[in-house]
Amino acid sequence: MFREDIVTVKNVIKIYRYGKVFYEALRGVIMSIDRGEIVCIAGPSGSGKTTLLNIIGGLDKPDIGTVIVDSVDVTKLSEAELTKFRLFKIGYVFQLYNLIPSLTALENVEMPMYLAGVPKEVRRKRALELLEMVGLEKYAEKTPDMLSGGEQQRIAIARALANNPAVVLMDEPTGALDTENTRKLMTLVKKLNRELKQTFIIATHDILVARECTKIFKIRDGKIEGVCKPSELSSIF
Amino acid sequence: MCKRKLRTVLTVAGIAIGVGLLLSLLTISVTGSRSATEVIRRLAGADIIVYNSSRVFFGRGIGVPIQRSSQFPGFSGFGTLVDLSVYSAITSIPGVSVVSPIISFRALLNSTTTVVVYGVEPSTYTAVSSIEVVEGSFLSNISTQQAVVGKSLAEELGVSVGSHIELSYGNTTQIFTVVGMFQTGERFQEYAVYIPLQIAQNLIGVVDKVSQILVKCSDPSSVQDVAQAIQSLFPGLTTFTPSTMVQRMQEAVNTVTTFFASIGGVALVAGLFGVMNTMTMAVAERTREIGIMKAIGASNWFILKLFLLESIIIGAMGSIAGLILGIALTYVIAPMLLQTRVVNSIGFAGRFGRSTTTTILQPVITLENIAIAIALGIVVGVIAGIYPAYRAARMKPVEALRYV
């Protein structure tokens, strides 16, 4: 089978400065991710999962190293170019409070398309399709506070898919969900991966999530400690 | 904005107070200036008014003047009369072009309404005054029982050109034919009747005496000189130059307006800080939201516009609330300022002296002032919103996302 790297991370170092204190969040991360994979970045809190995800997603810049996403060298982009990169190449799902509270589910899903300048009719139609895809079309007119945590996360996934991104990045997407909702969410992720060939990169320390991925990168103290398949999980957690 | 209703309402109120105060004061200032202009227009012609400021209680102790220099002619009753010899003396002063004597008093019209009656000399009066006759004509004959009545008065009494009216003074009653109607635009000024001078003198029983003398100068720049000349000839009389009065009145209105406008300005600046505070809080509260929007591809410009728009909306709401408040305030403040200063000033000029009337000048809220008030609120919204919106736009997405 033809393999194509969609994300390549080369020797990425990220140092945070808090006054006079330096904190090395990433210490030379190397990884490559194939198109169409569901990749898990697993590790304890403070291991650098979120930092790595933010750098891949163009929200943060590494101090050293290169990150190539869908043939774009993210580290070389200006701030304005990064904004465009996030809009068209990346879909984001966070742990909590993902949605704009004053907008309805439908409007939240429309948001990235609105920012991309998609005409109203087109984006409305696509947003409804996406809501149907995540099984929440009947909640289109509800605002986030009327939805459960699991439903909100599914809406966030629909929003992440709006502009057909190269990669969907999920930062602890099940951190606030119970087991049942976690399972439902992962079933949805796998379905979307299968049907749309969508690449997902999920940062988590939840074994239930890791088990459903195609590849697991174990991260600790800002370094990739190893890569394994779900079947080898017991040695990681 | 919608979530924090109370905060938004309070912020809007802050702007509304500033805008409201400024609008009502702008309006009062405009109305004041208009009235001043109106006074100038009405008095156009009469450069100097000469009258006797020593006053008697008419009917009792004539000739025992009680000095009351602040008393104005034409006010509730009338002052000591001026001898007509003054009239001929003034005529011979160099620089004087027209001199017109007037006698004014209160009389009962058709036994029902108290009106101010002006006895005038038609030929000189029309040269000095800018009276506007809207129906019929002004008095034409000095010796016939003709009358020109105010339009409002005529309408109220059902009188028209050609009708007869009765004027009673003391025990004397005379019948006059209405030959014309005049209009001033101010209702209270139209409760007056013009009749020929000599007939007026006969009615109240005086001979060769008048209440005041209107003087028109050939050169407007010589008004002060002529006034001084009259004053030195007749030290017992008072000369009054309307242009000086108008100037003083204008100054008074300006002082009051400036004072209140400063209060309005301070209120508006306080409102501005209120909006800035609200917007800074809104930005802080929505830090995570800003982070999410940036993460999904919103540009700095988009975030800036979003918060600036919110601030402008608050400003605009403040403007609209301020507009309503301003209009309400105008009708509360205006009577206090305009009734005492402007209306009395018109009476002061001695032409239509119903000083006891409660009629006040209608404040005129111009479209221009409304536009200024709305623009002010919006400008406040923009100024107050710029910094918080800029801060929101410059927020680093990674840091914003850490905020929960």
Chai-1 contact restraints between the chains, C-beta under 6 A:
chainA,res_idxA,chainB,res_idxB,connection_type,confidence,min_distance_angstrom,max_distance_angstrom,comment,restraint_id
A,N54,B,V398,contact,1.0,0.0,6.0,A-B,restraint_1
A,L59,B,A295,contact,1.0,0.0,6.0,A-B,restraint_2
A,L59,B,P397,contact,1.0,0.0,6.0,A-B,restraint_3
A,L59,B,V398,contact,1.0,0.0,6.0,A-B,restraint_4
A,D60,B,V398,contact,1.0,0.0,6.0,A-B,restraint_5
A,T83,B,S299,contact,1.0,0.0,6.0,A-B,restraint_6
A,R86,B,G297,contact,1.0,0.0,6.0,A-B,restraint_7
A,L87,B,G297,contact,1.0,0.0,6.0,A-B,restraint_8
A,Y92,B,A295,contact,1.0,0.0,6.0,A-B,restraint_9
A,Y92,B,I296,contact,1.0,0.0,6.0,A-B,restraint_10
A,Y97,B,R288,contact,1.0,0.0,6.0,A-B,restraint_11
A,I100,B,E289,contact,1.0,0.0,6.0,A-B,restraint_12
A,P112,B,I296,contact,1.0,0.0,6.0,A-B,restraint_13
A,P112,B,G297,contact,1.0,0.0,6.0,A-B,restraint_14
A,L115,B,G297,contact,1.0,0.0,6.0,A-B,restraint_15
A,L115,B,A298,contact,1.0,0.0,6.0,A-B,restraint_16
